[in-house]
Amino acid sequence: MATESAPTIRSPASPAGGRKPRLGQLWQVPIFFLGTLTLATVCLAHPLRQRAIGRRHARSVARAMSAGLTRAEMEQLETICRKLACASDTSEVLVT
């Protein structure tokens, strides 16, 4: 009684005979690490860039506001803003 084993088919991705893959087959590894490094750099630099954009916008708004107001009007505006800030602080305490 002879038993026949089914012929085995090797996957094209697996190296034949357990050999190490050639360097030509490993080009994906450095590209993967380069892409990962690039993604990490972009993600870490994004908040810094956004802060710079926000600061620039705040300066331009302050310049535009101060250019059209007199000193007395600026002091009055500051007083109003302080009152609003205090009112919002107390309302946050009451709400929570």
C-alpha positions in Angstrom: 0.0 0.0 0.0 1.8 3.0 -1.2 0.8 6.5 -0.2 1.4 9.4 -2.4 1.9 12.8 -1.0 0.4 15.8 -2.7 2.8 18.0 -4.6 3.7 21.1 -2.6 3.6 24.5 -4.2 5.9 27.1 -2.8 4.7 30.6 -2.4 6.6 33.1 -4.6 7.1 35.3 -1.6 8.8 32.7 0.5 12.5 32.1 -0.1 13.3 28.7 -1.6 15.0 26.3 0.7 14.9 28.7 3.7 17.5 31.0 2.1 17.8 34.6 3.2 16.0 37.0 0.8 18.3 39.0 -1.5 18.9 42.7 -1.0 16.8 43.4 -4.1 13.8 42.0 -2.3 14.3 44.2 0.8 13.8 47.6 -0.7 10.5 48.0 1.1 12.1 48.1 4.6 14.0 51.4 4.3 11.1 53.0 2.4 8.7 51.9 5.3 11.0 53.5 7.9 11.5 56.6 5.8 7.7 57.0 5.5 7.2 56.4 9.2 9.8 59.0 10.0 8.3 61.5 7.6 4.8 61.0 9.1 6.1 61.4 12.7 8.0 64.6 11.7 4.9 66.1 10.1 2.7 65.2 13.1 5.1 66.6 15.6 5.7 69.8 13.7 2.1 70.6 13.0 1.2 72.1 16.4 4.3 74.4 16.2 3.3 75.7 12.8 -0.3 76.3 14.0 0.9 78.3 17.0 3.0 80.5 14.7 0.0 81.1 12.4 -2.2 81.9 15.5 0.4 84.4 16.9 0.7 86.1 13.5 -3.1 86.4 13.3 -3.4 87.8 16.8 -0.7 90.4 16.0 -2.5 91.5 12.9 -5.8 91.8 14.7 -4.2 93.8 17.5 -2.5 96.1 15.0 -5.8 96.7 13.1 -7.7 97.3 16.4 -5.1 99.7 17.8 -4.7 101.6 14.5 -8.3 102.7 14.4 -8.8 103.6 18.1 -7.7 106.4 20.3 -5.9 105.8 23.6 -9.1 106.5 25.6 -11.0 104.1 23.4 -8.4 101.4 23.9 -8.6 101.9 27.7 -12.4 101.6 27.6 -12.1 98.5 25.4 -9.7 97.0 27.9 -12.1 97.7 30.8 -14.9 96.1 28.9 -12.8 93.0 28.1 -11.7 92.6 31.7 -15.4 92.7 32.8 -16.3 90.1 30.2 -13.5 87.9 31.3 -14.5 88.1 34.9 -18.1 87.4 34.0 -17.2 84.4 32.0 -15.0 83.0 34.8 -17.8 83.2 37.3 -20.4 81.8 34.9 -18.1 78.8 34.3 -17.9 78.1 38.0 -21.7 78.3 38.3 -22.4 76.1 35.3 -20.0 73.3 36.4 
